[in-house]
Amino acid sequence: MRIGILALQGAVTPHLRLLERLGEAGVPVRRADELAACDGLIMPGGESSTMLNLIHHYGLWQPLADFAQARSVWGVCAGSILMASTVTHPTQESFGMIEATLRRNAYGRQNESFIACLPLRLPGQPPFDQECVFIRAPRVERWSPKALVLGEYDAHPIALRAGRHLLTTFHPELGSDTRLHEYFLTLCGAQAIEALA
């Protein structure tokens, strides 16, 4: 599979390295034609308002919205903000790929970033402890009851699956565990099988 990483700004290289470890092709995406050739997309952590400006500058808003209608997207930290249906503190434009309200910078500024080892529950797997790196992280304040909560911190989801899409408010790519990337690959593979059915 070809997994795109939106490469306009943010933590792109760590995702490419983890996908390479898993034997999959990670592809930096900056243009609509590069996006169209992908089986799934990771929108990485970074600065969401800067990403939004660049998305509009490069004419990627509609291609990204169309891509999410048919293929899996994983939003990480700032990427999760872009995926939300509502963004607060301050309000911000977003794609609405997942029905959820996210509060920006909910845990404080850069110097209040932290690492926590928290349990995740992926379908079909026993719970495991994940090193979670929170950097100016958002918080999920409201989410659809149809969404699957995969992990929590302080009674708020930190990992959420809604249909074919995945959202994490922390940075799994900054650790060594590949299980979330493997899980995202299964979502991308499942959607490909559905398309062929």
C-alpha positions as CSV (number, residue, x, y, z in Angstrom):
1,M,0.0,0.0,0.0
2,R,1.0,3.6,-0.5
3,I,0.3,5.7,2.6
4,G,0.5,9.4,2.1
5,I,1.7,11.8,4.8
6,L,0.5,15.4,4.3
7,A,3.9,17.1,4.0
8,L,3.1,20.8,4.1
9,Q,4.4,21.3,7.7
10,G,5.0,19.2,10.8
11,A,6.3,15.8,11.9
12,V,6.4,14.0,8.5
13,T,9.8,12.1,8.7
14,P,9.0,10.0,11.8
15,H,5.9,8.6,10.1
16,L,7.9,7.8,7.0
17,R,10.5,5.9,9.1
18,L,7.9,3.9,11.0
19,L,6.1,2.9,7.7
20,E,9.4,1.9,6.2
21,R,10.1,-0.4,9.3
22,L,6.7,-2.0,8.5
23,G,7.7,-2.6,4.9
24,E,5.1,-0.1,3.5
25,A,5.6,2.8,1.2
26,G,5.2,6.2,2.9
27,V,4.7,9.0,0.4
28,P,5.1,12.7,1.2
29,V,2.0,14.5,-0.2
30,R,2.0,18.1,-1.3
31,R,-0.1,18.0,-4.5
32,A,-3.5,16.6,-5.4
33,D,-2.1,14.1,-7.9
34,E,0.2,12.7,-5.2
35,L,-2.8,12.4,-2.8
36,A,-4.9,10.6,-5.5
37,A,-2.3,7.8,-5.8
38,C,-2.5,7.0,-2.0
39,D,-4.5,4.2,-0.3
40,G,-4.6,6.2,3.0
41,L,-3.4,9.5,4.4
42,I,-1.8,10.6,7.7
43,M,-2.2,14.2,8.6
44,P,0.7,14.7,11.0
45,G,1.2,16.8,14.1
46,G,2.4,20.4,13.6
47,E,0.6,23.7,13.7
48,S,-3.0,23.4,12.5
49,S,-3.6,27.0,11.5
50,T,-0.3,27.0,9.4
51,M,-1.4,23.7,7.8
52,L,-4.8,25.2,7.0
53,N,-3.2,28.2,5.3
54,L,-0.9,25.9,3.2
55,I,-3.8,23.6,2.3
56,H,-5.6,26.5,0.8
57,H,-2.5,27.9,-0.8
58,Y,-1.8,24.7,-2.6
59,G,-5.5,24.0,-3.6
60,L,-5.8,20.9,-1.4
61,W,-9.0,21.6,0.5
62,Q,-11.4,19.9,-1.9
63,P,-9.0,17.0,-2.8
64,L,-8.6,16.2,0.9
65,A,-12.3,16.4,1.5
66,D,-13.0,14.1,-1.4
67,F,-10.2,11.7,-0.4
68,A,-11.8,11.3,3.1
69,Q,-15.1,10.3,1.5
70,A,-13.6,7.2,0.1
71,R,-10.3,6.4,1.9
72,S,-8.9,6.3,5.5
73,V,-7.4,9.3,7.1
74,W,-5.5,9.4,10.4
75,G,-5.1,12.8,12.1
76,V,-2.3,13.1,14.7
77,C,-2.4,16.0,17.1
78,A,-2.7,19.0,14.8
79,G,-4.0,16.6,12.1
80,S,-6.8,15.5,14.5
81,I,-7.8,19.2,14.8
82,L,-8.2,19.4,11.0
83,M,-10.4,16.3,11.1
84,A,-12.8,17.5,13.7
85,S,-16.3,18.7,13.1
86,T,-15.9,21.6,15.6
87,V,-12.7,23.3,16.9
88,T,-12.6,25.7,19.9
89,H,-10.2,28.0,21.7
90,P,-10.1,29.6,19.2
91,T,-12.6,28.4,16.6
92,Q,-11.0,27.3,13.4
93,E,-12.1,25.8,10.0
94,S,-11.9,22.0,9.9
95,F,-12.9,19.2,7.6
96,G,-15.5,17.4,9.7
97,M,-14.1,14.0,8.8
98,I,-15.0,12.8,12.4
99,E,-17.9,14.0,14.5
100,A,-16.0,15.5,17.4
101,T,-15.3,18.8,19.1
102,L,-11.6,19.4,19.8
103,R,-10.2,22.1,22.1
104,R,-6.8,23.4,20.9
105,N,-3.8,23.5,23.2
106,A,-6.0,22.1,26.0
107,Y,-3.0,20.9,28.2
108,G,-1.0,24.2,27.9
109,R,1.8,25.6,25.9
110,Q,5.0,24.0,24.5
111,N,6.8,24.0,27.9
112,E,3.9,22.1,29.4
113,S,4.2,19.2,27.0
114,F,4.5,15.8,28.6
115,I,4.8,12.1,28.1
116,A,2.5,9.5,29.6
117,C,2.3,5.7,29.4
118,L,-1.4,5.0,28.8
119,P,-3.4,1.8,27.9
120,L,-4.8,1.5,24.5
121,R,-7.4,-1.1,23.4
122,L,-7.3,-1.9,19.7
123,P,-10.0,-4.3,18.4
124,G,-8.9,-7.9,18.4
125,Q,-5.9,-7.2,20.5
126,P,-5.2,-7.4,24.3
127,P,-4.8,-3.9,25.9
128,F,-1.2,-2.6,25.8
129,D,0.6,0.4,27.2
130,Q,1.5,3.1,24.7
131,E,4.0,5.8,25.2
132,C,2.0,9.0,24.4
133,V,3.8,12.2,23.6
134,F,1.6,15.2,24.1
135,I,2.9,18.4,22.5
136,R,0.6,21.4,22.8
137,A,-2.1,18.7,22.4
138,P,-5.8,19.2,21.8
139,R,-8.4,17.5,23.9
140,V,-11.5,15.7,22.6
141,E,-14.4,17.4,24.4
142,R,-17.4,15.9,22.6
143,W,-17.6,12.8,20.3
144,S,-20.1,10.7,18.6
145,P,-21.5,7.8,20.5
146,K,-20.9,5.7,17.4
147,A,-17.2,6.4,17.6
148,L,-14.9,3.7,19.2
149,V,-12.7,5.1,22.0
150,L,-9.4,3.3,21.9
151,G,-7.7,5.1,24.8
152,E,-8.3,7.8,27.4
153,Y,-6.6,10.3,29.5
154,D,-8.4,12.2,32.3
155,A,-11.7,10.9,31.0
156,H,-11.2,12.2,27.5
157,P,-10.4,10.1,24.4
158,I,-6.8,10.3,23.2
159,A,-7.4,7.8,20.4
160,L,-10.7,7.5,18.5
161,R,-11.9,5.5,15.5
162,A,-14.9,6.6,13.6
163,G,-15.7,4.4,10.6
164,R,-12.6,4.2,8.4
165,H,-10.9,7.2,10.1
166,L,-8.5,7.4,13.1
167,L,-7.7,10.3,15.4
168,T,-5.0,10.5,18.0
169,T,-4.3,13.7,20.1
170,F,-0.7,12.5,20.9
171,H,2.3,11.7,18.8
172,P,2.8,7.9,18.5
173,E,5.4,8.4,15.7
174,L,7.8,9.9,18.3
175,G,8.0,6.5,20.1
176,S,9.2,3.1,18.9
177,D,5.9,1.2,19.1
178,T,4.4,0.5,15.6
179,R,1.0,-0.9,16.7
180,L,-1.1,2.2,15.9
181,H,0.5,2.4,12.5
182,E,-0.2,-1.3,11.9
183,Y,-3.8,-0.7,13.0
184,F,-4.1,2.2,10.5
185,L,-2.8,-0.1,7.8
186,T,-5.6,-2.6,8.5
187,L,-8.2,0.2,8.2
188,C,-6.7,1.2,4.8
189,G,-6.6,-2.5,3.7
190,A,-10.2,-3.1,4.8
191,Q,-11.5,-0.1,2.8
192,A,-9.6,-1.4,-0.3
193,I,-11.4,-4.8,0.1
194,E,-14.8,-3.0,0.4
195,A,-14.1,-1.1,-2.8
196,L,-13.4,-4.4,-4.6
197,A,-16.4,-6.2,-3.3
